[in-house]
Amino acid sequence: MAGPYQEQAPTRAEVDALSGVSVLEFGTDWCGFCQAAQPLIESAMAAFPQVRHLKFEDGSGRPLGRSFRVKLWPTLIFFRDGAELARLVRPQSSAAISRALELLSA
């Protein structure tokens, strides 16, 4: 999902109930680390069109990010049927993101 981080996030229960494969991305539009990671994320995600990519704005008072103990941005959390399989914090390469995405297909 290219574009801005969504301000409205689902509840933790809704995320836990997601079926299929998903990547949740936590960050903010003004974060330099988040901006730098976007081309890497988009490049890796392009090879995995079956993976749902959800981007949510994070920060103080944002319960979804707190429930996952997100501390740095961007944080990518990889899920299959609501279960976390992998996590990347401030990814440095599209290859690292691709490796995590491959776990979803295994």
N, C-alpha and C positions, 0 to 999 in steps of 0.2 A: 504494500500500500504506500505508494509515493504520496507525498503531500505532508501537510502539517500534522502535528500530534493532536489527537482528539481530546478535548477537555472532559467530556463525559465518558467515564469508564464504567464497565460492567461491575457487578459485585464479585467478590471472590467465589461465591457459590456458583455464579453464572460461568466463570472461567473454569472452575473445577468440573462443570457439567458439559463443557465443549466436547463434541465428538470430532473425530478425525485428527488431522495434524495442523498445528498452529504455531506461530511465533508471536509472542507479545514483546513489543519494544517500548521501553520506558525512557523518556527524555523530555526535552523542551525545545521549542523552535529557536530559542535564543542561545542555546548551548553550543559552544564552538566544537566540542568533542562530538556532539550529535550531528552537527552540520558536516564535519569531516568524514564521519562514518557513513553518511547517506549513500554516496556512490558505491561503496563497498557492499552495503546491504542490498541495494537495488540490483547490483551485478550478480550477487549470489542468488538472490530470490528469483531472478529471471529464469534460472535453470530448474526451478521447482514451482511451477505454476499451480500445483495441487495444494500447496501449503498456504493456509490463511495467514495473512500478516496484519496484525492489529497494532496500531501505534497510539500510546496514551501519554498524555502530559503527566509528569510526575512532579512531586515536590511536597513541601510541608502541608499536612492536612489532606493528602491524597491517600485514601485508605487502601486502594488496590496495590500501589507500590509498596506501602508499608507492610502489607500482608505477605509480600514476597521478599521483604528485607532488602529492597533496592536502596543502594547507597550512592552509586556513581552512575552517570549517564554517558552514553546510552547503555542500557542493560537489555540484552535479548534473552528471552526465556523460551525454550523449545518444548512443545507439548505434544503428546499423543493421547487422545481421549482424556484430556484433563490432567494427565500425569506429567510432571516435569521430567524431561530426559536429559537436558543440557542447559547450560547458561553461559553466556559470554558477556563480559563487562568491558566496555571500550574496545571493541574488536579492532584489530590492526590490519587485517587482510580479508579479502573476500574468500580466500581459501579456508581460513578458520571458520567462517560462517558456513561455507559449503559443507565442511566436515560435520558440523553440528546438524545441518539440514539432512545430511545423509543418514544420520541416526534415526530420523523420523521415518525414513523409508525402509529401514531394516526390519 
